């Protein structure tokens, strides 16, 4: 079995992956939203009750909507669940001079204080496409092919990280995300939506350092491949995918779109390079107005009869459940309940 569940994470990400034997599946956790949800706590309690472990915990990057819940989770020792390895690029992993005085940043402090395994799959070093070649084997017959970040993107983050820590102490927050989203005003909704115009709106790529530093990858289990885009830049993802040696469009069973489906991270060339029946948009739309109408329109317009999977039903996602639009553009929609949606891959 292979199942991906988007758990309630407000405008952030919290993704729970199960694979292997359905009675005792292997588990991977990617990010933890703004706080530890009741649903996640219950899943972890069930996991510890059956003597399981987290094969991998990935903290994709330092923005609050991915890391804040993870800090809470480490403080609670994952509710007793052992962790095989935790992937996270801390300041020590960013190219440049060694530690800054701000290495006491909260997550780093917790990882070290609790003696957790840290980037063990990379010999304790940085997670970067420039230092990792082959796919990484994960227990249970899965593997992960890294797509993002690269050394240049980590280096950019290093400067930003120090600036932010110096100014505010502790970890960075969405201050780094200085792309101003204005979708709410631009979203007429309903039948008035012009999908072609939205899709063709000018694309300006994300420049936020933290997003660029995102750990994004292809997860493979059996014949299935899933693209987990974190909040990465599409140009970085495309460059990594083209280096794999396959011809586009790249086939995936599921794509978790980068940056919650932001118009600055979902470009037409990116969608055109993918061949997937399912696209996951993870956000409740708060603060940043994700997913952007432009990004959904690009997926609808250039995806191949895509299923749009939204973990929240909001004023930004519900207009896509429109019979006329669906008939016109040949796609389908799935909505989660209160932020939870599970995708079971056949
Ligand atoms: Zn995010």
Boltz pocket constraint, residues with backbone or C-beta under 6 A from the ligand:
constraints:
  - pocket:
      binder: B
      contacts: [[A, 11], [A, 12], [A, 13], [A, 63], [A, 65], [A, 66], [A, 231], [A, 259], [A, 260]]
      max_distance: 6.0
